[in-house]
Amino acid sequence: MKSNRIMIIDDEPMIRDMLQQMLGREGYEVVTAEHGKAALDWLKQADRHPDLIITDLIMPCKEGLELIPELKASYPEIRIIAFSGGSKHIDPDTQLDIASCLGADIQMSKPFERHIMLEAVRELLS
């Protein structure tokens, strides 16, 4: 039986590494991308798509808010967790509300607690 594949998209290497280690310890296969454009490039060439994508909302090249509608249109079966710490111009709650309207299945603020992220992942992959 194949393990669930999760893609983490975040421009902060520390966040990507932390999530990759945390989810890897739980038995998930984890792939990462540093922004939305890199994620889409990877998805177009992947032999097997992820079951779940965890994406930051504010990133260079292609933000999560741009990425979510594209993912939902091209890969409707992939579940999405969106997270954000906000930006200079928009508070995180507003960004997360927008992400929800665009199709993110679960939204959470940064920083998030480990058990809350794991609970969200388990819920979407069950």
C-alpha positions as CSV (number, residue, x, y, z in Angstrom):
1,M,0.0,0.0,0.0
2,K,1.3,3.4,-0.9
3,S,1.6,6.1,1.8
4,N,-0.2,9.3,1.3
5,R,1.9,11.9,-0.6
6,I,1.9,15.5,0.8
7,M,3.3,18.6,-1.0
8,I,4.5,21.5,1.2
9,I,4.7,24.9,-0.5
10,D,6.4,27.6,1.4
11,D,9.2,30.1,0.6
12,E,10.7,29.8,4.1
13,P,13.1,26.9,4.1
14,M,12.8,26.5,7.9
15,I,9.0,26.0,7.6
16,R,9.3,23.6,4.7
17,D,12.0,21.5,6.6
18,M,10.0,21.5,9.8
19,L,6.8,20.3,8.1
20,Q,8.7,17.8,6.0
21,Q,10.3,16.2,9.1
22,M,7.2,16.3,11.1
23,L,5.0,14.6,8.4
24,G,7.8,12.2,7.4
25,R,7.9,10.9,11.0
26,E,4.2,10.2,10.7
27,G,4.8,8.0,7.7
28,Y,3.8,10.4,5.0
29,E,5.7,10.8,1.7
30,V,6.6,14.5,1.5
31,V,7.7,16.6,-1.4
32,T,8.4,20.3,-1.2
33,A,8.3,23.4,-3.4
34,E,9.5,27.0,-2.6
35,H,6.6,28.8,-4.3
36,G,3.5,28.2,-6.4
37,K,5.2,28.2,-9.8
38,A,7.7,25.6,-8.7
39,A,4.8,23.5,-7.3
40,L,2.9,23.7,-10.6
41,D,6.0,22.8,-12.6
42,W,6.5,19.7,-10.4
43,L,2.9,18.7,-10.6
44,K,2.9,18.8,-14.4
45,Q,5.8,16.3,-14.5
46,A,4.9,14.1,-11.5
47,D,4.1,10.4,-12.1
48,R,1.8,10.6,-9.0
49,H,0.2,13.7,-7.6
50,P,0.0,14.5,-3.9
51,D,-3.2,13.6,-2.0
52,L,-2.8,16.8,0.0
53,I,-1.1,20.2,-0.5
54,I,-0.1,22.4,2.4
55,T,0.6,25.9,1.1
56,D,1.6,29.3,2.5
57,L,-0.4,32.2,1.0
58,I,2.3,34.8,0.7
59,M,5.2,33.8,-1.5
60,P,7.2,35.1,-4.4
61,C,6.6,34.0,-8.0
62,K,3.1,32.7,-7.4
63,E,1.3,33.2,-4.1
64,G,-1.0,30.7,-2.6
65,L,-4.0,32.8,-3.3
66,E,-3.2,32.6,-7.0
67,L,-2.3,28.9,-6.8
68,I,-5.4,27.5,-5.0
69,P,-7.9,28.2,-7.9
70,E,-5.4,26.7,-10.4
71,L,-5.0,23.6,-8.3
72,K,-8.8,23.2,-7.8
73,A,-9.3,23.6,-11.6
74,S,-6.6,21.2,-12.7
75,Y,-6.4,18.8,-9.7
76,P,-9.8,18.8,-8.0
77,E,-9.1,15.6,-6.1
78,I,-6.2,17.2,-4.2
79,R,-7.1,18.5,-0.7
80,I,-5.6,21.8,0.4
81,I,-4.5,23.3,3.7
82,A,-3.7,27.0,3.5
83,F,-1.8,28.9,6.2
84,S,-0.6,32.4,6.6
85,G,1.1,34.8,9.0
86,G,-0.4,37.8,7.1
87,S,1.4,40.5,5.2
88,K,1.9,44.3,5.5
89,H,-1.3,45.0,3.7
90,I,-3.7,42.2,4.7
91,D,-4.2,40.5,8.0
92,P,-4.0,36.7,8.2
93,D,-7.8,36.2,8.9
94,T,-8.7,38.1,5.7
95,Q,-6.2,36.0,3.7
96,L,-7.5,32.8,5.2
97,D,-11.1,33.8,4.5
98,I,-10.2,34.4,0.8
99,A,-8.4,31.1,0.7
100,S,-11.5,29.3,1.9
101,C,-13.6,31.0,-0.8
102,L,-11.1,29.9,-3.4
103,G,-11.3,26.3,-2.3
104,A,-8.9,25.6,0.5
105,D,-10.3,22.8,2.6
106,I,-8.7,24.0,5.9
107,Q,-7.1,27.3,6.8
108,M,-4.8,28.1,9.7
109,S,-2.7,31.0,11.0
110,K,1.1,30.9,11.4
111,P,2.5,30.0,13.7
112,F,0.5,26.8,14.2
113,E,0.7,24.1,16.8
114,R,2.0,20.7,15.7
115,H,-1.0,18.7,16.9
116,I,-3.4,21.1,15.1
117,M,-1.6,20.6,11.8
118,L,-1.4,16.8,12.3
119,E,-5.1,16.7,13.1
120,A,-6.0,18.7,10.0
121,V,-3.8,16.4,7.8
122,R,-5.4,13.2,9.3
123,E,-8.9,14.7,8.8
124,L,-8.3,15.4,5.1
125,L,-6.6,12.2,4.3
126,S,-9.0,9.9,6.2
